[in-house]
Amino acid sequence: MSLEPSSLHLWMPLAFSIAVWWLSTGIILRLVDGTGPARETRALVLASLALGLGLTGVVLTRDLTTPVGAYMAFVSALLVWSWQEITFLVGLVTGPNRQPCPEVKGWTRAWQAFRAIAHHEAALVLLGAAVILPSWDAPNSVASQTFLVLWAMRLSAKLNLFLGVKNFYESFLPPSLHYLLTYFSRRSFNLFFPISLGLATFVAVFFWEQAWLGESAYEIAASSLVASLLALAILEHLLLVLPIRPERLWRWALAREGG
């Protein structure tokens, strides 16, 4: 049974998003592996190159309402996002507090946790403005939508890690950032988790519906790409609580784990 063209337009962005998500995560993990100033220099150079390409792509694609334009805008936003991922994981952009969590609770603990990633959060605001402002009201808004999904779901993941989940993704953090683990809480469930998952699912369904009802190849590709990314972010949230080891998906990239 052959697939209708509209079905292909729905499935191709999903397959593309999964491939990019898996491969880009592995590349970043591999890139930040190791120690010493050489690693930081290499990572900063490559991250800055990705940032420059991504910001250029955001501007060049904002008026390009074709499937290719949707894919290019999607990748451009991911390239910009990779800058904060890399600079954070090598410890260049984290926060003024680089010490383990003291024996405090409540809002004091929350404040200490925020200070541990304050510079990272400020960088996200600046990067978000650089992506969203040029593309928000443009004919092709895939870049801004992609960045907003990444931003919102990353914030949700941070809050869930702080409030308590089963898995910490600790093998993804280099040893120099292991102090951040002391700000996480190990528990099987927190009340915010189903709320965050429910809201994300609602938005994902909205974008899938927009993709299904799209009147042009661009609209189908654009909505499908954003919906696929959100579905992957929901999967990452589920990996926080399921009794499995998510690092197995990127065993090839985690050299320090012994392959």
C-alpha positions as CSV (number, residue, x, y, z in Angstrom):
1,M,0.0,0.0,0.0
2,S,1.6,3.3,-1.1
3,L,1.6,6.3,1.1
4,E,-0.2,9.5,0.1
5,P,2.0,12.5,-0.5
6,S,0.6,14.2,2.6
7,S,1.6,11.2,4.7
8,L,5.1,11.4,3.4
9,H,5.2,15.1,4.3
10,L,4.2,14.1,7.8
11,W,6.6,11.2,8.3
12,M,9.7,12.7,6.7
13,P,10.0,15.6,9.2
14,L,9.6,13.1,12.1
15,A,12.4,10.8,10.7
16,F,14.6,13.9,10.1
17,S,14.0,15.2,13.6
18,I,14.8,11.9,15.2
19,A,18.0,11.6,13.2
20,V,19.2,15.1,13.9
21,W,18.3,14.8,17.6
22,W,20.2,11.5,18.0
23,L,23.2,12.5,16.0
24,S,23.6,16.1,17.2
25,T,23.3,15.0,20.9
26,G,26.0,12.4,20.3
27,I,28.3,14.9,18.5
28,I,28.0,17.4,21.3
29,L,28.7,14.7,24.0
30,R,31.7,13.6,22.0
31,L,33.0,17.1,21.5
32,V,32.9,18.1,25.2
33,D,34.5,14.8,26.3
34,G,38.0,15.2,27.9
35,T,39.8,17.8,30.0
36,G,42.1,20.7,29.6
37,P,42.3,24.1,27.9
38,A,42.6,22.5,24.4
39,R,39.2,20.9,24.8
40,E,37.6,24.3,25.8
41,T,39.3,26.1,22.9
42,R,38.1,23.5,20.4
43,A,34.6,23.5,21.8
44,L,34.4,27.3,21.9
45,V,35.6,27.6,18.3
46,L,33.1,25.0,17.0
47,A,30.3,26.4,19.1
48,S,30.9,29.9,17.8
49,L,31.0,28.6,14.2
50,A,27.7,26.9,14.7
51,L,26.2,30.0,16.3
52,G,27.3,32.2,13.4
53,L,25.9,29.7,10.8
54,G,22.7,29.4,12.8
55,L,22.0,33.1,13.2
56,T,22.8,33.6,9.5
57,G,20.4,30.8,8.6
58,V,17.6,32.3,10.8
59,V,17.8,35.6,8.8
60,L,18.1,34.0,5.4
61,T,15.2,31.6,5.9
62,R,12.6,33.9,7.5
63,D,11.0,34.7,4.1
64,L,11.5,31.3,2.6
65,T,8.1,29.5,2.7
66,T,9.0,26.2,1.1
67,P,9.7,22.8,2.7
68,V,13.4,23.4,2.2
69,G,13.0,26.7,4.0
70,A,11.3,25.0,6.9
71,Y,14.1,22.4,7.2
72,M,16.8,25.1,7.0
73,A,15.1,27.3,9.6
74,F,14.8,24.2,11.9
75,V,18.5,23.3,11.6
76,S,19.5,27.0,12.0
77,A,17.7,27.2,15.4
78,L,19.4,23.9,16.4
79,L,22.8,25.3,15.5
80,V,22.1,28.4,17.7
81,W,21.0,26.1,20.5
82,S,24.1,24.0,20.2
83,W,26.2,27.0,21.3
84,Q,24.6,27.1,24.8
85,E,24.8,23.3,25.0
86,I,28.5,23.1,24.3
87,T,29.6,26.2,26.3
88,F,27.6,24.9,29.3
89,L,29.0,21.3,29.2
90,V,32.6,22.5,29.1
91,G,31.9,24.8,32.0
92,L,32.4,28.1,30.2
93,V,28.9,29.4,30.7
94,T,27.3,28.1,33.9
95,G,26.9,30.4,36.9
96,P,28.7,32.3,39.7
97,N,28.0,29.4,42.1
98,R,30.3,26.5,41.3
99,Q,30.1,24.7,44.6
100,P,28.0,21.7,45.7
101,C,24.6,22.5,47.3
102,P,24.8,23.5,50.9
103,E,22.6,22.0,53.6
104,V,19.6,24.3,52.9
105,K,16.0,23.8,51.9
106,G,13.1,25.6,50.3
107,W,13.7,28.9,48.5
108,T,17.2,29.2,49.7
109,R,18.1,25.9,47.9
110,A,16.2,27.1,44.8
111,W,18.2,30.4,44.9
112,Q,21.5,28.5,45.2
113,A,20.5,26.3,42.3
114,F,19.7,29.3,40.1
115,R,23.0,30.8,40.9
116,A,24.7,27.6,39.7
117,I,23.3,28.2,36.2
118,A,22.5,31.9,36.2
119,H,25.0,32.8,33.4
120,H,23.6,29.9,31.3
121,E,20.0,31.3,31.8
122,A,21.1,34.8,30.8
123,A,22.8,33.3,27.6
124,L,19.5,31.6,26.8
125,V,17.6,34.9,27.0
126,L,20.1,36.6,24.6
127,L,20.1,33.7,22.2
128,G,16.3,33.5,22.3
129,A,16.1,37.2,21.4
130,A,18.6,36.7,18.6
131,V,16.4,33.9,17.0
132,I,12.9,35.0,17.9
133,L,13.0,38.7,17.1
134,P,14.1,38.3,13.4
135,S,11.7,35.4,12.7
136,W,8.6,35.8,14.9
137,D,6.4,37.7,12.5
138,A,8.2,36.5,9.4
139,P,6.4,34.2,6.8
140,N,8.7,31.4,8.0
141,S,8.6,31.3,11.8
142,V,10.0,27.7,12.2
143,A,13.2,29.0,13.7
144,S,11.5,30.9,16.5
145,Q,9.0,28.1,17.2
146,T,11.9,25.6,17.3
147,F,13.9,27.6,19.8
148,L,10.8,28.2,22.0
149,V,10.1,24.5,22.2
150,L,13.7,23.8,23.1
151,W,13.8,26.6,25.7
152,A,10.4,25.7,27.3
153,M,11.2,22.0,27.5
154,R,14.7,22.6,28.8
155,L,13.3,24.8,31.6
156,S,10.7,22.1,32.4
157,A,13.5,19.5,32.6
158,K,15.5,21.6,35.0
159,L,12.5,22.2,37.2
160,N,11.7,18.4,37.3
161,L,15.4,17.6,38.1
162,F,15.3,20.1,40.9
163,L,12.0,18.8,42.3
164,G,12.9,15.1,41.9
165,V,13.0,12.4,39.2
166,K,14.4,8.9,39.0
167,N,17.2,9.5,36.4
168,F,19.6,12.4,36.3
169,Y,21.4,11.9,33.0
170,E,24.5,12.1,35.2
171,S,26.7,10.4,32.6
172,F,26.1,13.3,30.2
173,L,27.7,15.7,32.6
174,P,31.5,15.9,32.6
175,P,33.2,15.5,36.0
176,S,33.8,19.2,36.3
177,L,30.0,19.7,36.5
178,H,29.2,16.9,38.9
179,Y,28.6,19.5,41.6
180,L,25.3,20.3,39.8
181,L,24.0,16.8,40.7
182,T,23.8,18.0,44.4
183,Y,21.0,20.4,43.3
184,F,18.9,17.6,41.9
185,S,16.5,15.4,43.9
186,R,16.2,11.6,43.5
187,R,12.6,10.5,43.7
188,S,10.2,8.5,41.6
189,F,7.7,11.3,41.1
190,N,7.0,15.0,41.7
191,L,3.7,16.9,41.2
192,F,5.1,19.2,38.5
193,F,6.0,16.3,36.2
194,P,2.5,15.3,35.0
195,I,1.6,19.0,34.6
196,S,4.6,19.7,32.4
197,L,4.1,16.5,30.5
198,G,0.4,17.3,30.0
199,L,1.0,20.8,28.7
200,A,3.7,19.6,26.3
201,T,1.4,16.9,25.0
202,F,-1.4,19.4,24.4
203,V,0.9,21.7,22.4
204,A,2.3,18.7,20.5
205,V,-1.2,17.6,19.5
206,F,-2.0,21.2,18.4
207,F,1.1,21.2,16.0
208,W,0.3,17.7,14.7
209,E,-3.2,18.9,14.0
210,Q,-1.8,21.9,12.2
211,A,0.4,19.6,10.1
212,W,-2.5,17.3,9.2
213,L,-4.7,20.3,8.2
214,G,-1.9,22.1,6.4
215,E,-2.8,23.5,3.0
216,S,0.7,23.6,1.6
217,A,3.9,21.5,1.7
218,Y,5.6,24.2,3.7
219,E,2.8,24.3,6.3
220,I,2.9,20.6,6.7
221,A,6.7,20.4,6.9
222,A,6.9,23.4,9.3
223,S,4.3,22.1,11.8
224,S,5.5,18.5,11.6
225,L,9.1,19.5,12.4
226,V,8.0,21.5,15.5
227,A,5.6,18.7,16.6
228,S,8.3,16.1,16.1
229,L,10.8,18.0,18.2
230,L,8.2,18.5,20.9
231,A,7.5,14.7,20.8
232,L,11.2,14.0,21.3
233,A,11.4,16.5,24.2
234,I,8.4,14.6,25.8
235,L,10.4,11.4,25.3
236,E,13.4,12.9,27.1
237,H,11.1,13.8,29.9
238,L,9.8,10.3,30.1
239,L,13.4,9.0,30.3
240,L,13.8,11.0,33.5
241,V,11.3,8.7,35.3
242,L,11.4,5.4,33.4
243,P,13.6,2.6,34.9
244,I,16.0,2.6,32.0
245,R,19.5,4.1,31.3
246,P,19.0,6.8,28.6
247,E,22.8,7.0,28.0
248,R,22.6,3.7,26.1
249,L,21.2,5.6,23.2
250,W,24.5,7.5,22.8
251,R,27.0,4.8,24.1
252,W,29.2,5.5,21.0
253,A,29.6,9.2,22.1
254,L,30.3,8.6,25.8
255,A,33.9,7.6,25.6
256,R,34.5,8.3,29.3
257,E,31.9,5.6,30.1
258,G,34.1,3.0,28.4
259,G,32.0,2.6,25.3
